[in-house]
Amino acid sequence: SSGSGKSTFVNTLCESPVILRKDHLDAEKAAAPKTINITPTTIEMDEDGLKLSLTVVDTPGFGDNINNEPAFADILEYIEHQYEEILSQESRIKRNPRFQDNRVHVLLYFVQPTGHGLREMDIEFMRTLGPRVNVIPVISKADSMTPQELNAFKKKVMEDISHYKIPIYDFPYDEDEDDEETIEENTELRGLLPFSVIGSEDEIVLNGRRVRCRQYPWGVVEVDNSKHCDFSKLRYMLLSSHLHDVKDITHEVLYESWRTEKLSKEGHHDDDEEEVVID
Amino acid sequence: MAPGPVGATNVSVGIANLPNQRHKIVSRKGTNFTVMVVGESGLGKTTFINTLFTTLMREYKRPEHRFNKQMDRTVAIDVVRADIEEKGFNVRLTVIDTPGFGDYANNQDCWVPVIKFIDDQHQLVMNHETLPNRKIDDLRVHVCLYFIQPTGHTLKPLDIEVMKQLSSRVNLIPVIAKADTITPAEMLAFKERIRDCISTHDIQVYSPAVHSDDEETTRRNTSTLAAMPFSIISSENDVVVNGQNVRGRQYIWGVAEVENENHCDFKKLRNLLIRTHMHDLISTTHDSHYEAYRVSKLTAEGRTDNDPAISARRNFEAKMKEEEGALRKRFAEQVKVEENRFRQWEQKLISERDRLNEDLDKQHTLVKQLEEELEEIIAARKR
């Protein structure tokens, strides 16, 4: 929901002010029900020498209204719309070589640090979106919890996720196929779920180095310090180590299952001799 | 009645001793104080209550039990009572919690149980005023603390709607929960925006009278008012800071102290609630909110100040008679229906019995016939 630190997180991740503050700070408009504004923004990044075109889709206004159920449908529609575009592209006789794949590879769901586990809205939303996109739950504003509280909360969230059988991206690995290193890495990352993040666009000089941090009267919280939060691990995982895995799963598992569902709904079965609708 | 002559006595008669008498009476009787906390779960309401009165008033919900109620989509009203004593003075404290508020995807009307509870208390007192025995458990809410999520942006539509409904019925004090998520600069801007929002939407939050005879008090009141909405941090644990034991939250990067005025406004809020304005809260609840409720209820019933209670009673009695008549009619009808049913059943049973009797007779005659035949055969055999 609003104010959970999404925009700050994105700006911290991209190390530049990609998303600007908007007029959701206006007092007059505060009471009006907002429609969520799904806006994709693309930036070019250089990650370890590799050029990366990162598209971030923000959803300002989600979770703000008194009744948030319509927002679920809007987001789901956006994701499925991208799939539909791909499907229609695939079905063309003459495919467009310069077609841009706009599918959403990862959905970061920002969980409020209540300390009590998931809320009904979180459960419903992740359950609805899980079958269509890789969902990674993220605990935002992690500087509101002490280390013990954070661990207890992470445990509760994971218990909720397994109790309600919510499908999330949990770093799957294959015991037989993958090598030791991958298995170890994935187990470690799985143990960190949900990732705790702190975002900040401000920098100060601390002990001679420039650090991104939040300054409180009682101390300074560093964004990149892995003892303070999991931001750096999440960033590494998103942009380097698991980038391809996430894309593969989107294409091979999620898109395929959506495609199967959609085509069987339209009356096509595998044993039919009919071909897919041609544009 | 015209007022009598006004003047001051030039010999002290003892009128000035009245406040002391009041003081003795109140300190002997103790008082009744009801606090309601409203806000989404996980904002620190339970911790705040425990910190405010430095006793474990409410236990935390057991995490294993949450699966039963997580998807329930209801808002409950929890009442916890405690008797607190300080230096011989008793307070019968009641804390009202609202678990489930604002936690769901669709929060439409989640404030209705809360509003209903507040109105019901006023109604109860109103009803009891006309009874001979007026002593009741007064559960009228004296102050309602609304917990705002520390988003840093502004109020949410849910906050605005609920605060509007609450502010017209009870003393409302908005507080910013979990203030240790917001840096001081962000906090100033956030408070400013909230105050903007509150005034734009005409929400009547509780504001104590600023001016008083005492300079010191006036200054204190002004600073208190300027700090609203109060930002709070709560903790039930003590942490050692600079050799001293303080209430606070221990982070890796430092300790956020509850009672430190630079960290949060907890002390100001506590002083307001307990030390300085508790009596004001109680009396405004009775004098303004209860009276407002009473007026609106009675005018809705059609009573004005000129109309004595008699006509209301008459209307009431007429209505009662009507309803009684209707009930009687319904009762008679029901009885008739049942009687018919029984009669039919009786008929059926009678015809059934007759049929069975017939069958029996038939069998009887058959048996007789066979007996005769048998005798004939025996007789024939004998010959």
Interface residues (C-beta under 8 A of the other chain):
Chain A: S1 S2 G3 S4 H24 L25 D26 A27 E28 A30 A31 A32 P33 K34 D64 N65 I66 N67 N68 E69 F72 Q112 P113 T114 G115 H116 G117 L118 R119 E120 M121 I123 E124 F125 K141 D143 S144 T146 P147 K156 D160 H163 R214 Q215 Y216 P217 W218 G219 V220 V221 E222 K227 H228
Chain B: E40 S41 G42 L43 K61 P63 R66 F67 Q70 M71 R73 D103 Y104 A105 N106 N107 Q108 Q149 P150 T151 G152 H153 T154 L155 K156 P157 L158 I160 E161 K178 D180 T181 T183 P184 R193 D196 C197 T200 H201 R249 Q250 Y251 I252 W253 G254 V255 A256 E257 N260 N262 H263
